[in-house]
């Protein structure tokens, strides 16, 4: 399993060109655990983990080859619902994320929408899920920090998500190293769907 940082994109004009790789996109609110999941998924400390929400302010691209079949980009988007940053900066982030999805729609293999298992889906999470449904972009919801959630909180979170029409839910805990196999399987199934016949 090989992974390498490619570039940070601050402007849509700087999105990668050329190499036809499917993109696996990580999106979620600030401080949901995107960097931790990225490191857990790849087995490498490629993303900085911080306690300050809104650490990722660019679209970060990583080349990822996790077996002989799958060669993709891992794309780490800036978190939404920023706790800090002036209004203009937040507006720029919003334009960057929306512009990314419109421009890369055909390149995206799967969007992983990260939701804190204890907190449950926020208004921003719900808006993102509904928007992906509207655009017809394939996605899965990844529950993060499941080690911090009680069984009751997990059930409530999953019920709310199913009410939104979420079909694929994957429980993970970067701290307890749980859910990686299910995550890899879900990614592989979306990039290489089973052929009929």
N, C-alpha and C positions, 0 to 999 in steps of 0.2 A: 504494500500500500504506500504509494508515494504522493506527497503533496508539496507544493511550493507556491509561495506568494508571487503574484503576477504584478498587480498594480492597485493603487487607490484612485478611484474616479470621483472627482469633485464636480465635473461638468459632463453632461450627456454626450458631448462631442468626443469625449475621451474613452468611451466604451470600447472594449476590444473589438478588433476587426479581423477577419480572416479565418483563423482556425475554427472549424465547425464542431464545437463541443456543446453538448446540452448543459444547461445551467440548473444547478440545485440551489435554490434561494432560501436563505434564512431570514425571517422577518418576525418582529415582535416588539413589545413595548420596551422602553429602556429598563435595564436591570432585570430582564426576565431570565438571563442566563445564556444568551446567544454565544458569547465568547467561550464560556465553559463547555457548551455543547459542541462547538466547532472543534475545540481541542480534544474532547472525549471521542468524537466521531472519527477524527483522523489519527488519533494516537500521538499527536504532536502538539507542542505549545506554540501554535501559530498565531493565536489571537490573544491580545492583552486582556486580562481579566481585571476589572476595577470595581470599586464600590461606588464610584460616582456615575450616576445614570447619564446616558448620552455620550459615552466615551467614543463610540464609533460615529464619526461625522462624515464619512465618505462611503462609497460603495467599494468594498474590498473584494478583489478577485483572487482566487487561488486555483491553480491547476490541480486536479485530483484524479489519480488513477488507483482505484481501490481493488480492482482485479483485472484480469486480462480483457474482460469485455467492456468494463465501464471506465470511460475516460470523460471526465466532466469538469466543469468549472463549479467550485463552491463560491457562492456569492453572498457576502454578508452585508445586509442593508442597514442603514442607520435606524436606531430604535425610534418608535413613535411614542407620542405622549411625553415629550422631553420635559424634564424637570428644570432644566436650565437653558440659557441661551436667549438672546433678544428676539423680538417678534420677527424681524427681517430674516434672521438666521433660521428660525423655525420654518418660515415660509419657503426659504431656499431648500431646506431638507425635504419639505412636502413636495415641491416641484420636482426634485431629483428622484424621489421614490415613484411618483406618478408617471413621470417621463420614462423612467426605467421600464416599468411594466408595459407601457404602450409600445415602446421601441423594441423590447426583447421578447414580446409575447410568443413569437414562433421559436425562440431559442430555449425557452424555459421548459425543462423536463418535469420539475416538481417544485412547488413552494412549500417549505416547512414553516407553518405558522406556530410560533412558540407561545404557549400560554402557561402562566404560573399555576400549578395544580392547586395550591392553597388559596390563591386570590380568585381564581376563576376568570372567565372571559370578561375583559373590560369593554367599555364602549368602543375604544379604538380597535380591539381585537375583533369585535363583532362587525365593525365597519370594514375591516380588512377582509374578513371571511366573505361577507356579502359582496364586496367589490370583486374578489377573485371568482366568485360564483357567477357574477354578472359578466365578467370578461371571458369566462369559460377556461380559465387557467387551472390546471390540475394542482391540487394542494392536499396536504395532510396536516392535522393538528398534532403538535408534539407537546405533551405535558411535561414541563420542567419542574425540578425541585420536588419530586413526588415524595422524597424522604421527609420533607417538612409538613406534608399534608396528612390529616387524619383520614381514615377510611370514609367517614361521613363527608368530608370536604371533597375527596376524590369523586365520590358518587354524585354529589351535587354539581361539581364542575363538568363531569362527563354528561350528566343529564341535560344541562344547559346547552352544551355544545351539540348534542344530538338533536335538540329542539331547533337548532339553527340549520339543520340539514347536513351536519358533519358526518361523513361516513367512515373516515379513517382516523383513528385516534391511537397515538403511540405514547405509552408512559415511559418516562426516562428519569434517571437521577445521575447526573455527572458525578456527584459526590460518592454515591454508592456503586457507581459503574454499572448501572442497570439500563436496559432497553436498547443497547447498541445493535444487537443482532436483528431485532425487529425493525429498527430504523434502516439498517442496510438493506434488509429484505424489501421494505417498502419502497426505497429508492430504486432498487434493481427492477422491481415489478413495473414501475412507472416508465423507466427508460427502455426496458426490454419487455413489453407486454407479451404474454403467452400467445403464440399464434394458433389459430384454429386449424384443425386438420392435421 
